[in-house]
């Protein structure tokens, strides 16, 4: 059994900072960035359409402060819905080659850990000057999409605009209202136009989603436990579940990212795309399905995989998230690549061919690159990035995103171990999530944490439901040890 990690002075934030350094990520902004914040360039609104009067709103997490997107909509003749997605104009404030840009280009992403957030951009920018906060005028890049009842985008347009966030909304409360299980949030209840807008956007998102699922988009569900912190200590692991409002924003952002990719391709420009290739380990996915009584064709087929997953969701919802995690691992990681007009690797899981990350420039560097490309194209200027520079950046962004994921995972595991260290001897219901020669792993149902079986019966199989006892934790390493009782 590993040590129980009983160190009352354990500092989770210190662990996060060390993990950043070990992965080649910068935990602090250099002095040059701090100095540059005092002399930021004023944003240039020339050529931006004034759309501040439109009923823009944001939907995000309750505690989000870096607001990247706003949405508004209107119904067109014939049943189509025009949706506008406004993306914060970060390029107007962050000049290429500046100290702020160089720091962002190094990390390439914000890193979110339970202990603290390591933002890609200084907070004065990401939560203020380049955040689409309520009650202030901001510049944005807008993707305007006409979505028909079949879920097809019949027309799209991209331009710069001045916008104004009239209501900051949160996922959970909007979802509960849309589902009819709770009253409307206060800002929605008092504004009939906003109510109509949200219903229109929800309808458009559902049409987009249905169309993508017809084409084979995968409806995956994995366990995402978020540590609730109090006085620097994790006190609860709260599972974050999909809901109608999260899906609304997700579907509209997928559509906007596709529009960005097609816009640049239409100008004959190379761009950075986000791709998930056709799975090389498809044979293993076929074997997993066969072990559960399913059948998949020998050649990769996203639509067939989605039908199998939908059946498993209905027949075994308890084990479905673990099946999804297995499929995600076998599909392989997403990556950034440079594609030129006529090339399209596509995104296997989303069932889309054209996909360029463009909707979160406050926290992802590829999105800032895409925004700079779009704005140069709109202004009739040459591409600000030679193809070879895009190639270098795509590889670097993929590598740093992987490093950021590892930091986040490391700190999440240590946060779970820290929360459980005073619960040695507690018993839990659990599922076996891994069984191999190198060991057996289980996931407790509540709280949702994963650990290694170090004592108990052999011969357990993935999916077995068991009763376990917590034997010990190692907070530094993020290890959690269980004994299987039955």
ZIZIKA-V101942 format. One record per residue. RES is the residue in one letter. SS is DSSP state (2 for helix, 1 for strand, 0 for the rest). PHI is phi in whole degrees, -180 to 180 (NA if undefined). OMEGA is omega in whole degrees, -180 to 180 (999 if undefined). Layout:
res/ss/phi/omega
RES/SS/PHI/OMEGA
RES/SS/PHI/OMEGA
This chain:
res/ss/phi/omega
X/0/NA/179
X/0/-77/-180
X/0/-62/-176
X/0/-84/173
X/0/66/-176
X/0/-78/179
X/0/-122/-175
X/0/-63/-178
X/0/-101/-178
X/0/-63/-177
X/0/-110/-178
X/2/-67/179
X/2/-66/178
X/2/-62/177
X/2/-60/-179
X/2/-62/179
X/2/-64/179
X/2/-65/179
X/2/-63/176
X/2/-60/-179
X/2/-63/-180
X/2/-64/-179
X/0/-99/176
X/0/76/179
X/0/-107/-178
X/0/-88/-178
X/0/-86/-178
X/0/-127/175
X/0/-83/179
X/0/-70/-178
X/2/-59/-179
X/2/-62/178
X/2/-68/180
X/2/-59/-180
X/2/-68/-178
X/2/-67/179
X/2/-63/-179
X/2/-80/-177
X/2/-139/179
X/0/-69/177
X/0/-70/176
X/0/-73/180
X/0/-69/-179
X/0/-100/-177
X/0/-93/-177
X/0/-57/179
X/0/88/-180
X/0/-84/179
X/1/-73/179
X/1/-83/179
X/0/-119/-177
X/0/-66/-178
X/0/-80/179
X/0/-66/-176
X/0/-79/180
X/0/-67/173
X/1/-146/174
X/1/-114/173
X/1/-130/-175
X/1/-154/175
X/0/-66/-179
X/0/-55/-173
X/0/-102/-179
X/0/-68/178
X/0/-121/178
X/0/-101/-174
X/0/-89/-176
X/0/-94/-171
X/1/-133/168
X/1/-126/176
X/1/-134/170
X/1/-150/-175
X/1/-158/173
X/1/-158/179
X/1/-87/-179
X/0/-103/175
X/2/-62/179
X/2/91/175
X/2/97/178
X/0/-72/179
X/1/-123/176
X/1/-93/179
X/1/-112/175
X/1/-110/176
X/1/-115/180
X/1/-95/-179
X/1/-114/-177
X/1/-50/-179
X/0/-84/179
X/0/-75/-178
X/0/-60/-180
X/0/-68/-178
X/0/-107/-176
X/0/-108/-178
X/0/-82/178
X/0/-58/179
X/0/88/178
X/0/-73/179
X/2/-61/178
X/2/-64/-180
X/2/-65/-179
X/2/-65/176
X/2/-65/179
X/2/-62/-179
X/2/-69/178
X/2/-75/-178
X/2/-76/178
X/0/69/-178
X/1/-161/167
X/0/-75/-179
X/1/-116/-175
X/1/-108/177
X/0/-118/177
X/0/-60/-176
X/0/-77/-177
X/0/-170/177
X/1/-107/174
X/1/-108/-174
X/0/-71/177
X/0/-68/179
X/0/-115/177
X/0/-57/-175
X/2/-61/178
X/2/-60/175
X/2/-88/-168
X/2/-66/180
X/2/-110/-178
X/2/-137/-169
X/2/-67/178
X/0/-112/176
X/0/-97/-178
X/0/-84/-175
X/0/-71/-180
X/1/-68/173
X/0/82/180
X/0/-131/177
X/1/-84/-179
X/1/-142/171
X/1/-89/-179
X/1/-150/167
X/1/-99/-173
X/1/-110/169
X/1/-104/-179
X/1/-107/-172
X/1/-124/173
X/1/-98/-173
X/1/-111/-178
X/0/-87/-176
X/0/-61/178
X/0/-83/-179
X/0/88/176
X/0/-91/176
X/1/-93/-174
X/1/-81/178
X/1/-159/177
X/1/-147/-178
X/1/-149/178
X/1/-126/-178
X/1/-160/175
X/1/-95/-178
X/1/-152/168
X/1/-94/-176
X/1/-132/-180
X/1/-146/179
X/1/-78/-178
X/0/-90/-179
X/0/-159/174
X/1/-93/-175
X/1/-116/-178
X/1/-118/-176
X/2/-52/-169
X/2/-64/-178
X/2/-70/177
X/2/-67/-180
X/2/-62/-180
X/2/-62/177
X/2/-67/179
X/2/-62/179
X/2/-78/-179
X/0/79/-179
X/0/-102/180
X/0/-156/177
X/0/-68/-179
X/0/-66/171
X/0/-55/-173
X/2/-54/-178
X/2/-65/-180
X/2/-81/-176
X/2/-60/-175
X/0/-92/-174
X/0/-133/-180
X/2/-58/179
X/2/-65/179
X/2/-64/176
X/2/-58/180
X/2/-62/180
X/2/-59/-177
X/2/-65/176
X/2/-65/177
X/2/-63/-179
X/2/-66/176
X/2/-64/178
X/2/-63/179
X/2/-62/180
X/2/-63/180
X/2/-66/176
X/2/-66/178
X/2/-61/-177
X/2/-66/-179
X/2/-61/180
X/2/-67/180
X/2/-64/179
X/2/-69/173
X/2/-61/-178
X/0/-88/175
X/0/109/177
X/0/-63/-176
X/0/-92/177
X/0/-97/-174
X/0/-96/178
X/0/-140/177
X/0/-118/-179
X/0/-78/175
X/0/-121/-178
X/1/-95/-178
X/1/-109/-180
X/1/-74/173
X/1/-93/-174
X/1/-100/174
X/1/-143/-177
X/0/55/177
X/0/78/-178
X/1/-122/175
X/1/-74/-179
X/1/-115/-178
X/1/-160/170
X/1/-110/-175
X/1/-106/-178
X/1/-76/179
X/0/-94/-176
X/0/-108/174
X/0/-64/171
X/0/-146/-172
X/2/-63/-179
X/2/-73/176
X/2/-62/179
X/2/-67/177
X/2/-56/-179
X/2/-67/-180
X/2/-58/-177
X/2/-68/178
X/2/-69/179
X/2/-70/176
X/2/-59/180
X/2/-65/179
X/2/-66/178
X/2/-65/176
X/2/-66/179
X/2/-63/179
X/2/-63/180
X/2/-63/-179
X/2/-68/178
X/2/-61/-179
X/2/-68/178
X/2/-64/179
X/2/-65/176
X/0/-88/180
X/0/80/-175
X/0/-101/168
X/0/-74/179
X/1/-151/176
X/1/-86/178
X/1/-110/172
X/1/-98/-175
X/1/-128/165
X/1/-127/-172
X/0/-72/173
X/0/-57/-171
X/0/-59/175
X/0/-73/-179
X/0/-99/180
X/2/-57/-179
X/2/-60/178
X/2/-71/176
X/2/-64/177
X/2/-60/180
X/2/-64/178
X/2/-61/179
X/2/-63/-180
X/2/-63/179
X/2/-65/178
X/0/-107/177
X/0/83/-180
X/0/-101/179
X/0/-137/175
X/0/-123/180
X/0/-67/-179
X/0/-68/178
X/0/-96/-180
X/0/-53/-176
X/0/-146/-176
X/2/-64/-179
X/2/-64/178
X/2/-66/178
X/2/-65/179
X/2/-64/178
X/2/-63/178
X/2/-63/-179
X/2/-64/179
X/2/-62/178
X/2/-67/179
X/2/-68/177
X/2/-60/-179
X/2/-70/-172
X/2/-85/-176
X/0/-147/-176
X/2/-63/-178
X/2/-63/-177
X/2/-94/-176
X/2/-59/180
X/2/-60/-180
X/2/-72/174
X/2/-62/180
X/2/-61/-180
X/2/-63/177
X/2/-61/-180
X/2/-64/180
X/2/-60/-180
X/2/-64/-179
X/2/-74/177
X/2/-69/-177
X/0/95/-175
X/0/-78/171
X/0/-74/180
X/1/-151/175
X/1/-98/178
X/1/-136/175
X/1/-94/176
X/1/-128/-179
X/0/-110/-180
X/0/-51/-178
X/0/95/177
X/0/-103/178
X/0/-162/176
X/0/-68/177
X/0/86/-180
X/1/-120/-173
X/0/-58/-176
X/0/-71/-179
X/0/-94/-178
X/0/57/174
X/1/-128/-178
X/0/-97/-176
X/0/-110/-173
X/0/-153/179
X/0/-121/177
X/0/-58/-175
X/0/-146/-167
X/0/-103/-179
X/0/-139/-176
X/0/-71/175
X/0/-73/-173
X/0/-134/176
X/1/-136/-177
X/2/-68/176
X/2/-56/179
X/2/-68/177
X/2/-68/176
X/2/-60/-180
X/2/-61/179
X/2/-64/178
X/2/-64/177
X/2/-63/-179
X/2/-62/-177
X/2/-68/176
X/2/-65/179
X/2/-64/179
X/2/-63/-178
X/0/-86/-180
X/0/73/-180
X/0/-96/176
X/0/-72/179
X/0/-60/179
X/0/-76/-177
X/0/-129/171
X/0/-61/-177
X/2/-56/-178
X/2/-67/176
X/2/-70/176
X/2/-61/178
X/2/-59/-180
X/2/-63/-178
X/2/-66/180
X/2/-60/179
X/2/-64/-180
X/2/-66/179
X/2/-64/177
X/2/-63/-179
X/2/-64/-178
X/2/-72/175
X/2/-64/177
X/2/-63/177
X/2/-63/179
X/2/-63/177
X/2/-59/-179
X/2/-68/175
X/2/-63/-179
X/2/-61/-180
X/2/-65/180
X/2/-59/-177
X/2/-72/176
X/2/-60/-180
X/2/-64/178
X/2/-68/177
X/2/-63/178
X/2/-65/179
X/2/-64/179
X/2/-64/179
X/2/-66/-175
X/2/-90/-170
X/0/-65/177
X/0/-96/-178
X/0/-117/179
X/0/-56/-178
X/0/96/179
X/0/-72/-179
X/1/-109/-175
X/1/-140/167
X/1/-81/-174
X/1/-149/174
X/1/-119/174
X/1/-76/-177
X/1/-109/179
X/1/-155/180
X/1/-146/-178
X/1/-152/-179
X/0/-59/-176
X/0/-80/176
X/1/149/179
X/1/-122/-178
X/1/-123/179
X/1/-131/173
X/1/-119/176
X/1/-73/-176
X/0/-78/178
X/0/-154/-2
X/0/-73/-176
X/0/-81/179
X/0/-127/-180
X/1/-112/179
X/1/-151/-176
X/1/-99/175
X/1/-84/179
X/1/-113/177
X/1/-154/177
X/0/135/-176
X/0/-65/176
X/0/-92/175
X/0/82/178
X/0/-70/-179
X/0/-117/176
X/0/-56/-179
X/0/100/178
X/0/-63/176
X/1/-96/-173
X/1/-135/173
X/1/-110/-176
X/1/-127/175
X/1/-121/179
X/1/-75/-178
X/1/-97/-177
X/1/-178/179
X/1/-138/170
X/1/-125/-174
X/0/-64/-178
X/0/-57/-177
X/0/-89/-178
X/0/77/-179
X/1/-90/176
X/1/-133/-176
X/1/-113/-180
X/1/-126/166
X/1/-112/176
X/1/-86/-179
X/0/-91/179
X/0/-162/999
